[in-house]
Amino acid sequence: MTDPAPLLQAVGVSRTYPGTVEVVAVRHASLELRARDFTLLMGPSGSGKTSFLGMLAGFDPPDEGEVRWRETPFARLARDELLAIRRTGMSVIFQSYGLLPSLTAAENVELPLRIGGTGLDEARTRATAWLERLDLGHRLDHRTFELSGGQQQRVAVARALVVEPEVILADEPIAEVDSENADLILSALWEVVVRDGAVLAATHNPEALRYANRVLLFRDGVIEAEGSPDEVAAQLTTD
């Protein structure tokens, strides 16, 4: 039987930031993210993980190579096709959370549903369910400045999950939480995998290794190693 096509794919992508001294953030990196993958990007700070995620999300075009959604390069997709992917196909969890401070926790989570045309009652029901799933049922009406960093992180995770995307790209999704809440987040992300989606998460937290079936080790913009957690364990660092 032929393997199904990757949901998301990077083919030899590179990204250089110009300046007085050019910084090559990612060098010829490739990845195939398939259904039921829970893949981690690990490696030292500044190794290129966030830049790689930015290209995969379509925020930054690669200087070389290409990113493909279900085998179609982003560059060949029409604007409305890209918008559809970003609304329901792919969700991004930002390291800086990306919450709107004027909105409550529930309103932040509802936002992608409302933009996509979901009615207010259904959007509130779905948002509430995810916030309760992440132990934030008592913070539904709190605004960003009333939430701790860890609570904001969980709101950002709920917002990414509420649209039931095929792919989650997450930048340090468990950086600001204790081990109990890290497990809440990781098990919630795992639900994407169970329904034949995929998760790609950049993290320094070894808690995530319990959920992963693959690890990519980034160093100096290069994928230095790739394999199961056991296969790359000797090379992993969490600094």
C-alpha positions as CSV (number, residue, x, y, z in Angstrom):
1,M,0.0,0.0,0.0
2,T,1.3,3.5,-0.9
3,D,2.0,5.8,2.0
4,P,-0.4,8.7,2.2
5,A,1.1,12.1,1.1
6,P,2.6,14.3,3.7
7,L,0.2,16.9,5.2
8,L,3.0,19.4,5.4
9,Q,6.5,19.2,3.8
10,A,9.6,21.3,3.6
11,V,12.0,20.6,0.8
12,G,15.6,22.0,1.3
13,V,14.4,25.3,2.8
14,S,16.9,28.0,3.8
15,R,16.4,31.3,5.5
16,T,19.0,34.2,5.8
17,Y,18.4,37.4,7.7
18,P,20.3,40.3,6.1
19,G,22.2,42.9,8.1
20,T,25.6,44.2,8.8
21,V,26.4,40.6,9.4
22,E,24.2,38.1,7.6
23,V,22.6,35.5,9.8
24,V,21.8,32.1,8.2
25,A,19.0,30.8,10.4
26,V,18.1,27.7,8.5
27,R,20.2,25.7,6.0
28,H,18.7,23.3,3.5
29,A,16.3,21.7,6.0
30,S,13.7,19.1,4.9
31,L,10.8,17.6,6.7
32,E,7.8,15.4,5.9
33,L,5.0,15.7,8.5
34,R,2.4,12.9,8.0
35,A,-0.8,11.9,9.7
36,R,-0.3,10.7,13.3
37,D,3.1,12.3,13.6
38,F,4.0,14.0,16.8
39,T,7.4,15.5,16.0
40,L,9.6,17.6,18.2
41,L,12.2,20.2,17.1
42,M,14.9,20.3,19.8
43,G,18.3,21.9,20.1
44,P,20.0,25.0,21.7
45,S,18.4,28.4,21.7
46,G,19.1,30.3,18.5
47,S,19.6,27.1,16.5
48,G,16.9,28.0,13.9
49,K,13.8,26.2,15.3
50,T,11.5,29.3,15.3
51,S,12.7,30.4,11.8
52,F,11.9,26.9,10.5
53,L,8.4,27.0,12.0
54,G,7.8,30.4,10.5
55,M,8.5,29.1,7.0
56,L,6.4,26.0,7.6
57,A,3.5,28.2,8.7
58,G,3.9,30.4,5.6
59,F,4.8,33.5,7.5
60,D,8.2,33.8,6.0
61,P,9.0,32.5,2.5
62,P,12.2,30.5,2.3
63,D,15.1,32.0,0.4
64,E,15.7,28.5,-1.1
65,G,13.6,25.4,-1.3
66,E,9.8,25.3,-0.9
67,V,7.1,24.4,1.6
68,R,4.2,22.2,0.4
69,W,0.7,21.6,1.8
70,R,-0.6,18.2,0.7
71,E,2.1,18.2,-2.0
72,T,1.1,21.6,-3.4
73,P,3.7,24.4,-2.9
74,F,2.5,27.4,-1.0
75,A,3.7,29.5,-3.9
76,R,1.1,27.9,-6.2
77,L,-1.8,28.3,-3.8
78,A,-4.3,31.1,-4.4
79,R,-4.9,33.6,-1.7
80,D,-8.3,32.1,-0.7
81,E,-6.7,28.6,-0.5
82,L,-4.0,29.9,1.8
83,L,-6.6,31.6,4.0
84,A,-8.6,28.4,4.2
85,I,-5.5,26.5,5.3
86,R,-4.8,29.0,8.0
87,R,-8.3,29.1,9.3
88,T,-8.9,25.3,9.6
89,G,-6.1,23.3,8.2
90,M,-3.2,24.6,10.2
91,S,-3.0,26.3,13.6
92,V,0.0,28.0,15.1
93,I,0.9,28.3,18.8
94,F,3.2,31.3,19.2
95,Q,5.9,31.5,21.8
96,S,4.7,35.0,22.7
97,Y,1.1,33.7,22.9
98,G,-0.4,36.2,20.4
99,L,-3.5,36.9,22.5
100,L,-5.5,40.1,22.1
101,P,-5.3,42.0,25.5
102,S,-8.7,43.6,25.0
103,L,-10.5,40.2,24.8
104,T,-11.3,37.7,27.5
105,A,-9.9,34.2,27.5
106,A,-13.1,32.9,26.0
107,E,-13.2,35.6,23.4
108,N,-9.6,35.0,22.4
109,V,-10.4,31.3,21.8
110,E,-13.6,32.0,20.0
111,L,-11.9,34.5,17.6
112,P,-10.8,32.0,14.9
113,L,-14.2,30.4,14.8
114,R,-16.0,33.7,14.6
115,I,-13.7,34.8,11.8
116,G,-14.6,31.6,10.0
117,G,-18.3,32.3,10.3
118,T,-19.3,30.1,13.2
119,G,-22.2,31.5,15.2
120,L,-21.6,33.0,18.6
121,D,-23.4,30.3,20.7
122,E,-21.5,27.5,19.0
123,A,-18.2,29.4,19.2
124,R,-18.7,30.0,22.9
125,T,-19.6,26.4,23.6
126,R,-16.6,25.1,21.8
127,A,-14.2,27.7,23.3
128,T,-15.6,26.9,26.8
129,A,-15.1,23.2,26.3
130,W,-11.4,23.6,25.4
131,L,-10.7,26.1,28.2
132,E,-12.3,23.7,30.6
133,R,-10.2,20.8,29.1
134,L,-7.1,22.9,29.9
135,D,-8.3,23.7,33.5
136,L,-9.2,27.3,32.7
137,G,-13.0,27.1,33.2
138,H,-12.7,29.5,36.1
139,R,-10.8,32.1,33.9
140,L,-13.3,32.4,30.9
141,D,-14.0,36.0,31.5
142,H,-10.5,37.1,32.5
143,R,-8.5,39.4,30.2
144,T,-4.9,38.8,29.3
145,F,-3.5,41.0,32.0
146,E,-5.4,39.1,34.6
147,L,-3.8,35.8,33.6
148,S,-0.4,34.3,34.5
149,G,2.1,33.4,31.8
150,G,1.2,29.8,32.1
151,Q,-2.5,30.5,31.9
152,Q,-2.0,32.7,28.8
153,Q,-0.1,29.8,27.3
154,R,-3.0,27.4,27.8
155,V,-5.4,30.0,26.3
156,A,-3.2,30.1,23.2
157,V,-3.3,26.3,23.0
158,A,-7.1,26.2,23.3
159,R,-7.3,28.9,20.6
160,A,-5.2,26.7,18.2
161,L,-7.2,23.6,19.0
162,V,-10.7,25.0,18.8
163,V,-10.8,24.9,15.0
164,E,-9.8,21.2,15.0
165,P,-6.9,21.6,12.6
166,E,-5.1,18.9,10.7
167,V,-1.7,20.3,11.7
168,I,-0.5,22.1,14.8
169,L,2.8,24.1,14.7
170,A,3.8,25.0,18.2
171,D,6.7,27.2,19.4
172,E,7.6,26.3,23.0
173,P,4.0,25.3,24.0
174,I,5.0,24.1,27.5
175,A,7.7,26.6,28.3
176,E,5.8,28.5,31.0
177,V,4.0,25.7,32.8
178,D,4.7,23.2,35.5
179,S,4.8,19.5,34.8
180,E,1.1,18.9,35.5
181,N,-0.1,21.6,33.1
182,A,2.6,20.5,30.6
183,D,0.9,17.1,30.6
184,L,-2.5,18.8,30.1
185,I,-1.2,20.7,27.1
186,L,0.6,17.7,25.6
187,S,-2.4,15.4,26.0
188,A,-4.6,18.0,24.4
189,L,-2.2,18.2,21.4
190,W,-2.2,14.5,21.2
191,E,-5.9,14.6,20.3
192,V,-4.9,16.1,16.9
193,V,-2.7,13.0,16.3
194,V,-5.5,10.6,17.3
195,R,-7.8,12.1,14.7
196,D,-5.1,11.6,12.0
197,G,-3.6,15.0,12.2
198,A,0.0,15.9,13.1
199,V,1.9,18.1,15.6
200,L,5.2,19.7,15.2
201,A,6.5,21.4,18.3
202,A,9.7,23.2,19.1
203,T,10.6,22.7,22.7
204,H,13.3,22.5,25.3
205,N,11.2,20.6,27.7
206,P,12.0,16.9,27.9
207,E,8.4,16.2,29.2
208,A,7.4,16.3,25.5
209,L,9.5,13.3,24.6
210,R,6.9,11.0,26.2
211,Y,4.5,11.9,23.4
212,A,6.8,12.2,20.4
213,N,7.4,9.5,17.8
214,R,10.2,11.6,16.1
215,V,12.7,14.2,17.1
216,L,14.6,16.6,14.8
217,L,17.8,18.0,16.4
218,F,18.5,21.5,15.2
219,R,22.0,23.0,15.6
220,D,23.3,26.1,13.8
221,G,20.4,26.1,11.4
222,V,21.0,22.5,10.3
223,I,19.0,19.4,11.1
224,E,21.9,17.5,12.7
225,A,20.0,14.3,13.6
226,E,16.5,12.8,13.1
227,G,14.9,9.7,14.5
228,S,12.9,8.4,17.4
229,P,13.6,9.9,20.9
230,D,15.7,6.9,21.8
231,E,17.8,7.2,18.6
232,V,18.7,10.8,19.1
233,A,18.8,10.8,23.0
234,A,22.6,10.9,23.3
235,Q,22.7,14.1,21.2
236,L,19.8,16.0,22.9
237,T,20.4,19.1,24.9
238,T,17.8,21.2,26.7
239,D,19.9,24.4,27.1
